[in-house]
Amino acid sequence: MQLYRLLTGPDDASFCHKVTQALNKGWALYGSPQLSFNTETNQMMCAQAVIKTVDYGEYSPDMKLGEQ
């Protein structure tokens, strides 16, 4: 089964740690990171898609993908 997540957050160290944690749990980068400027918070925001193939279970909308 293929899993997909879109990690998002401010363009700072916390976002880098979020992506690094996913990579160390077996997720792989999917596509290029994206940046967008949030005019309400006056802050750059990042997004990075990640994917992971697992050999167990069936997909359910109740899955907690961050725990995979």
CHARMM-style PDB file with segment names, atoms N, HN, CA, C and O in Angstrom:
ATOM      1  N   MET     1       0.852  -1.161   0.000  1.00  0.00      PROA
ATOM      2  CA  MET     1       0.000   0.000   0.000  1.00  0.00      PROA
ATOM      3  C   MET     1       0.903   1.230   0.000  1.00  0.00      PROA
ATOM      4  O   MET     1       1.920   1.263   0.692  1.00  0.00      PROA
ATOM      5  N   GLN     2       0.531   2.218  -0.764  1.00  0.00      PROA
ATOM      6  HN  GLN     2      -0.296   2.191  -1.327  1.00  0.00      PROA
ATOM      7  CA  GLN     2       1.282   3.477  -0.847  1.00  0.00      PROA
ATOM      8  C   GLN     2       0.598   4.514   0.049  1.00  0.00      PROA
ATOM      9  O   GLN     2      -0.611   4.724  -0.048  1.00  0.00      PROA
ATOM     10  N   LEU     3       1.372   5.153   0.910  1.00  0.00      PROA
ATOM     11  HN  LEU     3       2.354   4.982   0.988  1.00  0.00      PROA
ATOM     12  CA  LEU     3       0.860   6.208   1.783  1.00  0.00      PROA
ATOM     13  C   LEU     3       1.380   7.561   1.300  1.00  0.00      PROA
ATOM     14  O   LEU     3       2.469   7.642   0.733  1.00  0.00      PROA
ATOM     15  N   TYR     4       0.611   8.611   1.521  1.00  0.00      PROA
ATOM     16  HN  TYR     4      -0.274   8.545   1.982  1.00  0.00      PROA
ATOM     17  CA  TYR     4       0.965   9.963   1.081  1.00  0.00      PROA
ATOM     18  C   TYR     4       0.664  10.936   2.209  1.00  0.00      PROA
ATOM     19  O   TYR     4      -0.365  10.834   2.877  1.00  0.00      PROA
ATOM     20  N   ARG     5       1.567  11.874   2.411  1.00  0.00      PROA
ATOM     21  HN  ARG     5       2.403  11.957   1.868  1.00  0.00      PROA
ATOM     22  CA  ARG     5       1.347  12.958   3.380  1.00  0.00      PROA
ATOM     23  C   ARG     5       1.846  14.252   2.767  1.00  0.00      PROA
ATOM     24  O   ARG     5       2.778  14.245   1.963  1.00  0.00      PROA
ATOM     25  N   LEU     6       1.237  15.345   3.137  1.00  0.00      PROA
ATOM     26  HN  LEU     6       0.479  15.351   3.790  1.00  0.00      PROA
ATOM     27  CA  LEU     6       1.725  16.670   2.761  1.00  0.00      PROA
ATOM     28  C   LEU     6       2.100  17.380   4.054  1.00  0.00      PROA
ATOM     29  O   LEU     6       1.239  17.749   4.853  1.00  0.00      PROA
ATOM     30  N   LEU     7       3.394  17.563   4.242  1.00  0.00      PROA
ATOM     31  HN  LEU     7       4.093  17.263   3.593  1.00  0.00      PROA
ATOM     32  CA  LEU     7       3.894  18.251   5.428  1.00  0.00      PROA
ATOM     33  C   LEU     7       3.876  19.749   5.150  1.00  0.00      PROA
ATOM     34  O   LEU     7       4.295  20.190   4.080  1.00  0.00      PROA
ATOM     35  N   THR     8       3.395  20.525   6.106  1.00  0.00      PROA
ATOM     36  HN  THR     8       3.055  20.167   6.976  1.00  0.00      PROA
ATOM     37  CA  THR     8       3.343  21.976   5.947  1.00  0.00      PROA
ATOM     38  C   THR     8       3.818  22.641   7.222  1.00  0.00      PROA
ATOM     39  O   THR     8       3.802  22.045   8.299  1.00  0.00      PROA
ATOM     40  N   GLY     9       4.242  23.889   7.081  1.00  0.00      PROA
ATOM     41  HN  GLY     9       4.255  24.373   6.206  1.00  0.00      PROA
ATOM     42  CA  GLY     9       4.655  24.643   8.250  1.00  0.00      PROA
ATOM     43  C   GLY     9       5.408  25.885   7.849  1.00  0.00      PROA
ATOM     44  O   GLY     9       5.678  26.109   6.669  1.00  0.00      PROA
ATOM     45  N   PRO    10       5.749  26.698   8.840  1.00  0.00      PROA
ATOM     46  CA  PRO    10       6.510  27.913   8.559  1.00  0.00      PROA
ATOM     47  C   PRO    10       7.911  27.568   8.064  1.00  0.00      PROA
ATOM     48  O   PRO    10       8.445  26.505   8.380  1.00  0.00      PROA
ATOM     49  N   ASP    11       8.495  28.464   7.296  1.00  0.00      PROA
ATOM     50  HN  ASP    11       8.061  29.328   7.040  1.00  0.00      PROA
ATOM     51  CA  ASP    11       9.832  28.264   6.745  1.00  0.00      PROA
ATOM     52  C   ASP    11      10.866  28.533   7.833  1.00  0.00      PROA
ATOM     53  O   ASP    11      11.504  29.585   7.866  1.00  0.00      PROA
ATOM     54  N   ASP    12      11.014  27.549   8.725  1.00  0.00      PROA
ATOM     55  HN  ASP    12      10.496  26.694   8.698  1.00  0.00      PROA
ATOM     56  CA  ASP    12      11.986  27.668   9.814  1.00  0.00      PROA
ATOM     57  C   ASP    12      12.492  26.277  10.185  1.00  0.00      PROA
ATOM     58  O   ASP    12      12.168  25.291   9.523  1.00  0.00      PROA
ATOM     59  N   ALA    13      13.273  26.208  11.228  1.00  0.00      PROA
ATOM     60  HN  ALA    13      13.536  27.009  11.767  1.00  0.00      PROA
ATOM     61  CA  ALA    13      13.880  24.940  11.630  1.00  0.00      PROA
ATOM     62  C   ALA    13      12.832  23.883  11.985  1.00  0.00      PROA
ATOM     63  O   ALA    13      13.072  22.693  11.780  1.00  0.00      PROA
ATOM     64  N   SER    14      11.677  24.293  12.511  1.00  0.00      PROA
ATOM     65  HN  SER    14      11.482  25.260  12.677  1.00  0.00      PROA
ATOM     66  CA  SER    14      10.659  23.309  12.894  1.00  0.00      PROA
ATOM     67  C   SER    14      10.165  22.532  11.676  1.00  0.00      PROA
ATOM     68  O   SER    14       9.882  21.338  11.775  1.00  0.00      PROA
ATOM     69  N   PHE    15      10.060  23.203  10.533  1.00  0.00      PROA
ATOM     70  HN  PHE    15      10.290  24.173  10.453  1.00  0.00      PROA
ATOM     71  CA  PHE    15       9.640  22.504   9.315  1.00  0.00      PROA
ATOM     72  C   PHE    15      10.714  21.526   8.874  1.00  0.00      PROA
ATOM     73  O   PHE    15      10.402  20.399   8.489  1.00  0.00      PROA
ATOM     74  N   CYS    16      11.958  21.934   8.923  1.00  0.00      PROA
ATOM     75  HN  CYS    16      12.212  22.849   9.235  1.00  0.00      PROA
ATOM     76  CA  CYS    16      13.065  21.043   8.553  1.00  0.00      PROA
ATOM     77  C   CYS    16      13.094  19.823   9.459  1.00  0.00      PROA
ATOM     78  O   CYS    16      13.347  18.715   8.985  1.00  0.00      PROA
ATOM     79  N   HSD    17      12.841  19.999  10.744  1.00  0.00      PROA
ATOM     80  HN  HSD    17      12.636  20.899  11.128  1.00  0.00      PROA
ATOM     81  CA  HSD    17      12.805  18.873  11.679  1.00  0.00      PROA
ATOM     82  C   HSD    17      11.638  17.944  11.350  1.00  0.00      PROA
ATOM     83  O   HSD    17      11.773  16.725  11.450  1.00  0.00      PROA
ATOM     84  N   LYS    18      10.506  18.502  10.964  1.00  0.00      PROA
ATOM     85  HN  LYS    18      10.396  19.493  10.883  1.00  0.00      PROA
ATOM     86  CA  LYS    18       9.337  17.699  10.603  1.00  0.00      PROA
ATOM     87  C   LYS    18       9.648  16.811   9.393  1.00  0.00      PROA
ATOM     88  O   LYS    18       9.310  15.628   9.390  1.00  0.00      PROA
ATOM     89  N   VAL    19      10.280  17.371   8.385  1.00  0.00      PROA
ATOM     90  HN  VAL    19      10.554  18.333   8.387  1.00  0.00      PROA
ATOM     91  CA  VAL    19      10.651  16.608   7.191  1.00  0.00      PROA
ATOM     92  C   VAL    19      11.717  15.573   7.539  1.00  0.00      PROA
ATOM     93  O   VAL    19      11.628  14.426   7.100  1.00  0.00      PROA
ATOM     94  N   THR    20      12.720  15.959   8.318  1.00  0.00      PROA
ATOM     95  HN  THR    20      12.792  16.891   8.674  1.00  0.00      PROA
ATOM     96  CA  THR    20      13.780  15.037   8.721  1.00  0.00      PROA
ATOM     97  C   THR    20      13.210  13.858   9.506  1.00  0.00      PROA
ATOM     98  O   THR    20      13.620  12.717   9.296  1.00  0.00      PROA
ATOM     99  N   GLN    21      12.279  14.125  10.399  1.00  0.00      PROA
ATOM    100  HN  GLN    21      11.946  15.052  10.569  1.00  0.00      PROA
ATOM    101  CA  GLN    21      11.659  13.051  11.175  1.00  0.00      PROA
ATOM    102  C   GLN    21      10.930  12.074  10.250  1.00  0.00      PROA
ATOM    103  O   GLN    21      11.042  10.860  10.418  1.00  0.00      PROA
ATOM    104  N   ALA    22      10.188  12.598   9.281  1.00  0.00      PROA
ATOM    105  HN  ALA    22      10.097  13.584   9.144  1.00  0.00      PROA
ATOM    106  CA  ALA    22       9.480  11.727   8.336  1.00  0.00      PROA
ATOM    107  C   ALA    22      10.469  10.871   7.540  1.00  0.00      PROA
ATOM    108  O   ALA    22      10.245   9.675   7.356  1.00  0.00      PROA
ATOM    109  N   LEU    23      11.558  11.477   7.069  1.00  0.00      PROA
ATOM    110  HN  LEU    23      11.740  12.449   7.218  1.00  0.00      PROA
ATOM    111  CA  LEU    23      12.557  10.726   6.314  1.00  0.00      PROA
ATOM    112  C   LEU    23      13.157   9.603   7.153  1.00  0.00      PROA
ATOM    113  O   LEU    23      13.402   8.509   6.645  1.00  0.00      PROA
ATOM    114  N   ASN    24      13.392   9.868   8.424  1.00  0.00      PROA
ATOM    115  HN  ASN    24      13.194  10.757   8.836  1.00  0.00      PROA
ATOM    116  CA  ASN    24      13.967   8.855   9.306  1.00  0.00      PROA
ATOM    117  C   ASN    24      12.977   7.783   9.717  1.00  0.00      PROA
ATOM    118  O   ASN    24      13.370   6.760  10.278  1.00  0.00      PROA
ATOM    119  N   LYS    25      11.694   8.000   9.444  1.00  0.00      PROA
ATOM    120  HN  LYS    25      11.374   8.830   8.988  1.00  0.00      PROA
ATOM    121  CA  LYS    25      10.666   6.976   9.679  1.00  0.00      PROA
ATOM    122  C   LYS    25      10.358   6.208   8.399  1.00  0.00      PROA
ATOM    123  O   LYS    25       9.404   5.432   8.358  1.00  0.00      PROA
ATOM    124  N   GLY    26      11.162   6.418   7.348  1.00  0.00      PROA
ATOM    125  HN  GLY    26      11.937   7.049   7.381  1.00  0.00      PROA
ATOM    126  CA  GLY    26      11.000   5.654   6.126  1.00  0.00      PROA
ATOM    127  C   GLY    26      10.220   6.333   5.018  1.00  0.00      PROA
ATOM    128  O   GLY    26      10.019   5.734   3.961  1.00  0.00      PROA
ATOM    129  N   TRP    27       9.772   7.566   5.225  1.00  0.00      PROA
ATOM    130  HN  TRP    27       9.934   8.052   6.084  1.00  0.00      PROA
ATOM    131  CA  TRP    27       9.090   8.308   4.179  1.00  0.00      PROA
ATOM    132  C   TRP    27      10.122   8.819   3.184  1.00  0.00      PROA
ATOM    133  O   TRP    27      11.287   9.008   3.536  1.00  0.00      PROA
ATOM    134  N   ALA    28       9.699   9.043   1.943  1.00  0.00      PROA
ATOM    135  HN  ALA    28       8.753   8.889   1.657  1.00  0.00      PROA
ATOM    136  CA  ALA    28      10.586   9.561   0.899  1.00  0.00      PROA
ATOM    137  C   ALA    28       9.986  10.837   0.326  1.00  0.00      PROA
ATOM    138  O   ALA    28       8.766  10.970   0.221  1.00  0.00      PROA
ATOM    139  N   LEU    29      10.855  11.772  -0.043  1.00  0.00      PROA
ATOM    140  HN  LEU    29      11.846  11.664   0.042  1.00  0.00      PROA
ATOM    141  CA  LEU    29      10.382  13.008  -0.654  1.00  0.00      PROA
ATOM    142  C   LEU    29       9.659  12.692  -1.953  1.00  0.00      PROA
ATOM    143  O   LEU    29      10.068  11.802  -2.700  1.00  0.00      PROA
ATOM    144  N   TYR    30       8.581  13.424  -2.220  1.00  0.00      PROA
ATOM    145  HN  TYR    30       8.249  14.147  -1.614  1.00  0.00      PROA
ATOM    146  CA  TYR    30       7.810  13.247  -3.448  1.00  0.00      PROA
ATOM    147  C   TYR    30       7.621  14.623  -4.068  1.00  0.00      PROA
ATOM    148  O   TYR    30       6.848  15.438  -3.565  1.00  0.00      PROA
ATOM    149  N   GLY    31       8.319  14.875  -5.146  1.00  0.00      PROA
ATOM    150  HN  GLY    31       8.947  14.213  -5.555  1.00  0.00      PROA
ATOM    151  CA  GLY    31       8.221  16.183  -5.786  1.00  0.00      PROA
ATOM    152  C   GLY    31       9.078  17.217  -5.081  1.00  0.00      PROA
ATOM    153  O   GLY    31       9.827  16.909  -4.154  1.00  0.00      PROA
ATOM    154  N   SER    32       8.949  18.431  -5.536  1.00  0.00      PROA
ATOM    155  HN  SER    32       8.340  18.681  -6.288  1.00  0.00      PROA
ATOM    156  CA  SER    32       9.736  19.545  -5.001  1.00  0.00      PROA
ATOM    157  C   SER    32       8.991  20.240  -3.872  1.00  0.00      PROA
ATOM    158  O   SER    32       7.761  20.230  -3.839  1.00  0.00      PROA
ATOM    159  N   PRO    33       9.729  20.842  -2.945  1.00  0.00      PROA
ATOM    160  CA  PRO    33       9.066  21.632  -1.907  1.00  0.00      PROA
ATOM    161  C   PRO    33       8.436  22.872  -2.536  1.00  0.00      PROA
ATOM    162  O   PRO    33       8.879  23.348  -3.581  1.00  0.00      PROA
ATOM    163  N   GLN    34       7.418  23.373  -1.896  1.00  0.00      PROA
ATOM    164  HN  GLN    34       7.058  22.986  -1.047  1.00  0.00      PROA
ATOM    165  CA  GLN    34       6.723  24.567  -2.359  1.00  0.00      PROA
ATOM    166  C   GLN    34       6.762  25.626  -1.268  1.00  0.00      PROA
ATOM    167  O   GLN    34       6.749  25.304  -0.080  1.00  0.00      PROA
ATOM    168  N   LEU    35       6.810  26.887  -1.674  1.00  0.00      PROA
ATOM    169  HN  LEU    35       6.821  27.148  -2.640  1.00  0.00      PROA
ATOM    170  CA  LEU    35       6.805  28.011  -0.743  1.00  0.00      PROA
ATOM    171  C   LEU    35       5.651  28.941  -1.088  1.00  0.00      PROA
ATOM    172  O   LEU    35       5.294  29.110  -2.254  1.00  0.00      PROA
ATOM    173  N   SER    36       5.081  29.535  -0.058  1.00  0.00      PROA
ATOM    174  HN  SER    36       5.371  29.397   0.890  1.00  0.00      PROA
ATOM    175  CA  SER    36       4.010  30.505  -0.249  1.00  0.00      PROA
ATOM    176  C   SER    36       4.112  31.528   0.877  1.00  0.00      PROA
ATOM    177  O   SER    36       4.472  31.187   2.003  1.00  0.00      PROA
ATOM    178  N   PHE    37       3.796  32.773   0.568  1.00  0.00      PROA
ATOM    179  HN  PHE    37       3.503  33.049  -0.347  1.00  0.00      PROA
ATOM    180  CA  PHE    37       3.857  33.820   1.585  1.00  0.00      PROA
ATOM    181  C   PHE    37       2.478  34.043   2.177  1.00  0.00      PROA
ATOM    182  O   PHE    37       1.521  34.309   1.449  1.00  0.00      PROA
ATOM    183  N   ASN    38       2.372  33.934   3.502  1.00  0.00      PROA
ATOM    184  HN  ASN    38       3.149  33.717   4.093  1.00  0.00      PROA
ATOM    185  CA  ASN    38       1.114  34.163   4.215  1.00  0.00      PROA
ATOM    186  C   ASN    38       1.070  35.635   4.616  1.00  0.00      PROA
ATOM    187  O   ASN    38       1.808  36.065   5.502  1.00  0.00      PROA
ATOM    188  N   THR    39       0.201  36.403   3.958  1.00  0.00      PROA
ATOM    189  HN  THR    39      -0.398  36.053   3.238  1.00  0.00      PROA
ATOM    190  CA  THR    39       0.132  37.840   4.225  1.00  0.00      PROA
ATOM    191  C   THR    39      -0.461  38.147   5.595  1.00  0.00      PROA
ATOM    192  O   THR    39      -0.193  39.207   6.159  1.00  0.00      PROA
ATOM    193  N   GLU    40      -1.269  37.227   6.140  1.00  0.00      PROA
ATOM    194  HN  GLU    40      -1.487  36.366   5.681  1.00  0.00      PROA
ATOM    195  CA  GLU    40      -1.871  37.466   7.462  1.00  0.00      PROA
ATOM    196  C   GLU    40      -0.835  37.378   8.577  1.00  0.00      PROA
ATOM    197  O   GLU    40      -0.884  38.141   9.541  1.00  0.00      PROA
ATOM    198  N   THR    41       0.112  36.431   8.437  1.00  0.00      PROA
ATOM    199  HN  THR    41       0.151  35.811   7.653  1.00  0.00      PROA
ATOM    200  CA  THR    41       1.130  36.265   9.475  1.00  0.00      PROA
ATOM    201  C   THR    41       2.467  36.873   9.076  1.00  0.00      PROA
ATOM    202  O   THR    41       3.410  36.902   9.867  1.00  0.00      PROA
ATOM    203  N   ASN    42       2.538  37.361   7.830  1.00  0.00      PROA
ATOM    204  HN  ASN    42       1.772  37.338   7.187  1.00  0.00      PROA
ATOM    205  CA  ASN    42       3.771  37.952   7.304  1.00  0.00      PROA
ATOM    206  C   ASN    42       4.928  36.951   7.357  1.00  0.00      PROA
ATOM    207  O   ASN    42       6.046  37.293   7.741  1.00  0.00      PROA
ATOM    208  N   GLN    43       4.631  35.691   6.957  1.00  0.00      PROA
ATOM    209  HN  GLN    43       3.723  35.413   6.645  1.00  0.00      PROA
ATOM    210  CA  GLN    43       5.608  34.614   7.092  1.00  0.00      PROA
ATOM    211  C   GLN    43       5.589  33.713   5.859  1.00  0.00      PROA
ATOM    212  O   GLN    43       4.535  33.464   5.275  1.00  0.00      PROA
ATOM    213  N   MET    44       6.767  33.227   5.474  1.00  0.00      PROA
ATOM    214  HN  MET    44       7.624  33.429   5.949  1.00  0.00      PROA
ATOM    215  CA  MET    44       6.857  32.226   4.418  1.00  0.00      PROA
ATOM    216  C   MET    44       6.401  30.877   4.974  1.00  0.00      PROA
ATOM    217  O   MET    44       6.729  30.518   6.105  1.00  0.00      PROA
ATOM    218  N   MET    45       5.642  30.138   4.165  1.00  0.00      PROA
ATOM    219  HN  MET    45       5.376  30.431   3.246  1.00  0.00      PROA
ATOM    220  CA  MET    45       5.166  28.818   4.551  1.00  0.00      PROA
ATOM    221  C   MET    45       5.719  27.799   3.562  1.00  0.00      PROA
ATOM    222  O   MET    45       5.868  28.096   2.377  1.00  0.00      PROA
ATOM    223  N   CYS    46       6.024  26.589   4.053  1.00  0.00      PROA
ATOM    224  HN  CYS    46       5.903  26.348   5.016  1.00  0.00      PROA
ATOM    225  CA  CYS    46       6.583  25.513   3.235  1.00  0.00      PROA
ATOM    226  C   CYS    46       5.609  24.343   3.160  1.00  0.00      PROA
ATOM    227  O   CYS    46       4.788  24.135   4.054  1.00  0.00      PROA
ATOM    228  N   ALA    47       5.721  23.592   2.077  1.00  0.00      PROA
ATOM    229  HN  ALA    47       6.388  23.762   1.351  1.00  0.00      PROA
ATOM    230  CA  ALA    47       4.982  22.340   1.928  1.00  0.00      PROA
ATOM    231  C   ALA    47       5.895  21.343   1.228  1.00  0.00      PROA
ATOM    232  O   ALA    47       6.611  21.696   0.291  1.00  0.00      PROA
ATOM    233  N   GLN    48       5.866  20.103   1.686  1.00  0.00      PROA
ATOM    234  HN  GLN    48       5.284  19.817   2.448  1.00  0.00      PROA
ATOM    235  CA  GLN    48       6.645  19.040   1.059  1.00  0.00      PROA
ATOM    236  C   GLN    48       5.831  17.755   1.122  1.00  0.00      PROA
ATOM    237  O   GLN    48       5.431  17.318   2.200  1.00  0.00      PROA
ATOM    238  N   ALA    49       5.590  17.157  -0.032  1.00  0.00      PROA
ATOM    239  HN  ALA    49       5.916  17.512  -0.908  1.00  0.00      PROA
ATOM    240  CA  ALA    49       4.903  15.871  -0.077  1.00  0.00      PROA
ATOM    241  C   ALA    49       5.901  14.760   0.202  1.00  0.00      PROA
ATOM    242  O   ALA    49       7.059  14.825  -0.210  1.00  0.00      PROA
ATOM    243  N   VAL    50       5.431  13.736   0.911  1.00  0.00      PROA
ATOM    244  HN  VAL    50       4.491  13.683   1.245  1.00  0.00      PROA
ATOM    245  CA  VAL    50       6.241  12.554   1.180  1.00  0.00      PROA
ATOM    246  C   VAL    50       5.380  11.315   0.943  1.00  0.00      PROA
ATOM    247  O   VAL    50       4.162  11.352   1.113  1.00  0.00      PROA
ATOM    248  N   ILE    51       6.028  10.222   0.550  1.00  0.00      PROA
ATOM    249  HN  ILE    51       7.018  10.192   0.412  1.00  0.00      PROA
ATOM    250  CA  ILE    51       5.331   8.963   0.317  1.00  0.00      PROA
ATOM    251  C   ILE    51       6.066   7.841   1.028  1.00  0.00      PROA
ATOM    252  O   ILE    51       7.250   7.943   1.350  1.00  0.00      PROA
ATOM    253  N   LYS    52       5.313   6.752   1.265  1.00  0.00      PROA
ATOM    254  HN  LYS    52       4.352   6.669   1.003  1.00  0.00      PROA
ATOM    255  CA  LYS    52       5.902   5.580   1.914  1.00  0.00      PROA
ATOM    256  C   LYS    52       5.116   4.348   1.469  1.00  0.00      PROA
ATOM    257  O   LYS    52       3.885   4.360   1.434  1.00  0.00      PROA
ATOM    258  N   THR    53       5.841   3.291   1.131  1.00  0.00      PROA
ATOM    259  HN  THR    53       6.840   3.280   1.159  1.00  0.00      PROA
ATOM    260  CA  THR    53       5.203   2.023   0.780  1.00  0.00      PROA
ATOM    261  C   THR    53       5.264   1.106   1.990  1.00  0.00      PROA
ATOM    262  O   THR    53       6.323   0.913   2.587  1.00  0.00      PROA
ATOM    263  N   VAL    54       4.113   0.543   2.344  1.00  0.00      PROA
ATOM    264  HN  VAL    54       3.252   0.700   1.860  1.00  0.00      PROA
ATOM    265  CA  VAL    54       4.042  -0.400   3.467  1.00  0.00      PROA
ATOM    266  C   VAL    54       3.421  -1.701   2.967  1.00  0.00      PROA
ATOM    267  O   VAL    54       2.634  -1.702   2.020  1.00  0.00      PROA
ATOM    268  N   ASP    55       3.776  -2.785   3.602  1.00  0.00      PROA
ATOM    269  HN  ASP    55       4.415  -2.784   4.372  1.00  0.00      PROA
ATOM    270  CA  ASP    55       3.301  -4.107   3.190  1.00  0.00      PROA
ATOM    271  C   ASP    55       2.199  -4.650   4.091  1.00  0.00      PROA
ATOM    272  O   ASP    55       1.941  -5.853   4.087  1.00  0.00      PROA
ATOM    273  N   TYR    56       1.561  -3.807   4.844  1.00  0.00      PROA
ATOM    274  HN  TYR    56       1.771  -2.829   4.847  1.00  0.00      PROA
ATOM    275  CA  TYR    56       0.562  -4.301   5.784  1.00  0.00      PROA
ATOM    276  C   TYR    56      -0.734  -3.508   5.665  1.00  0.00      PROA
ATOM    277  O   TYR    56      -0.743  -2.350   5.247  1.00  0.00      PROA
ATOM    278  N   GLY    57      -1.820  -4.162   6.041  1.00  0.00      PROA
ATOM    279  HN  GLY    57      -1.813  -5.103   6.380  1.00  0.00      PROA
ATOM    280  CA  GLY    57      -3.113  -3.512   6.159  1.00  0.00      PROA
ATOM    281  C   GLY    57      -3.708  -3.020   4.855  1.00  0.00      PROA
ATOM    282  O   GLY    57      -3.139  -3.169   3.774  1.00  0.00      PROA
ATOM    283  N   GLU    58      -4.868  -2.433   5.011  1.00  0.00      PROA
ATOM    284  HN  GLU    58      -5.330  -2.313   5.890  1.00  0.00      PROA
ATOM    285  CA  GLU    58      -5.574  -1.792   3.917  1.00  0.00      PROA
ATOM    286  C   GLU    58      -5.821  -0.351   4.299  1.00  0.00      PROA
ATOM    287  O   GLU    58      -5.915  -0.015   5.480  1.00  0.00      PROA
ATOM    288  N   TYR    59      -5.924   0.496   3.295  1.00  0.00      PROA
ATOM    289  HN  TYR    59      -5.847   0.223   2.336  1.00  0.00      PROA
ATOM    290  CA  TYR    59      -6.140   1.913   3.557  1.00  0.00      PROA
ATOM    291  C   TYR    59      -7.479   2.131   4.255  1.00  0.00      PROA
ATOM    292  O   TYR    59      -8.480   1.489   3.939  1.00  0.00      PROA
ATOM    293  N   SER    60      -7.468   3.042   5.200  1.00  0.00      PROA
ATOM    294  HN  SER    60      -6.654   3.564   5.457  1.00  0.00      PROA
ATOM    295  CA  SER    60      -8.673   3.486   5.883  1.00  0.00      PROA
ATOM    296  C   SER    60      -8.520   4.972   6.167  1.00  0.00      PROA
ATOM    297  O   SER    60      -7.436   5.411   6.552  1.00  0.00      PROA
ATOM    298  N   PRO    61      -9.574   5.757   5.989  1.00  0.00      PROA
ATOM    299  CA  PRO    61      -9.486   7.181   6.299  1.00  0.00      PROA
ATOM    300  C   PRO    61      -9.177   7.454   7.778  1.00  0.00      PROA
ATOM    301  O   PRO    61      -8.808   8.572   8.138  1.00  0.00      PROA
ATOM    302  N   ASP    62      -9.323   6.453   8.617  1.00  0.00      PROA
ATOM    303  HN  ASP    62      -9.623   5.545   8.324  1.00  0.00      PROA
ATOM    304  CA  ASP    62      -9.045   6.609  10.051  1.00  0.00      PROA
ATOM    305  C   ASP    62      -7.567   6.432  10.391  1.00  0.00      PROA
ATOM    306  O   ASP    62      -7.170   6.640  11.538  1.00  0.00      PROA
ATOM    307  N   MET    63      -6.742   6.048   9.400  1.00  0.00      PROA
ATOM    308  HN  MET    63      -7.065   5.880   8.469  1.00  0.00      PROA
ATOM    309  CA  MET    63      -5.320   5.845   9.658  1.00  0.00      PROA
ATOM    310  C   MET    63      -4.655   7.145  10.112  1.00  0.00      PROA
ATOM    311  O   MET    63      -4.948   8.222   9.593  1.00  0.00      PROA
ATOM    312  N   LYS    64      -3.780   7.025  11.063  1.00  0.00      PROA
ATOM    313  HN  LYS    64      -3.543   6.150  11.485  1.00  0.00      PROA
ATOM    314  CA  LYS    64      -2.978   8.151  11.516  1.00  0.00      PROA
ATOM    315  C   LYS    64      -1.651   8.063  10.766  1.00  0.00      PROA
ATOM    316  O   LYS    64      -0.721   7.392  11.211  1.00  0.00      PROA
ATOM    317  N   LEU    65      -1.572   8.752   9.616  1.00  0.00      PROA
ATOM    318  HN  LEU    65      -2.328   9.297   9.255  1.00  0.00      PROA
ATOM    319  CA  LEU    65      -0.416   8.609   8.739  1.00  0.00      PROA
ATOM    320  C   LEU    65       0.881   9.060   9.399  1.00  0.00      PROA
ATOM    321  O   LEU    65       1.944   8.522   9.091  1.00  0.00      PROA
ATOM    322  N   GLY    66       0.814  10.031  10.294  1.00  0.00      PROA
ATOM    323  HN  GLY    66      -0.050  10.468  10.544  1.00  0.00      PROA
ATOM    324  CA  GLY    66       2.016  10.487  10.977  1.00  0.00      PROA
ATOM    325  C   GLY    66       2.616   9.449  11.895  1.00  0.00      PROA
ATOM    326  O   GLY    66       3.779   9.564  12.283  1.00  0.00      PROA
ATOM    327  N   GLU    67       1.850   8.445  12.248  1.00  0.00      PROA
ATOM    328  HN  GLU    67       0.906   8.351  11.933  1.00  0.00      PROA
ATOM    329  CA  GLU    67       2.345   7.386  13.121  1.00  0.00      PROA
ATOM    330  C   GLU    67       2.868   6.191  12.339  1.00  0.00      PROA
ATOM    331  O   GLU    67       3.362   5.233  12.934  1.00  0.00      PROA
ATOM    332  N   GLN    68       2.770   6.232  11.032  1.00  0.00      PROA
ATOM    333  HN  GLN    68       2.369   7.010  10.549  1.00  0.00      PROA
ATOM    334  CA  GLN    68       3.203   5.113  10.186  1.00  0.00      PROA
ATOM    335  C   GLN    68       4.699   5.157   9.973  1.00  0.00      PROA
ATOM    336  OT1 GLN    68       5.251   4.296   9.287  1.00  0.00      PROA
TER     337      GLN     68
END
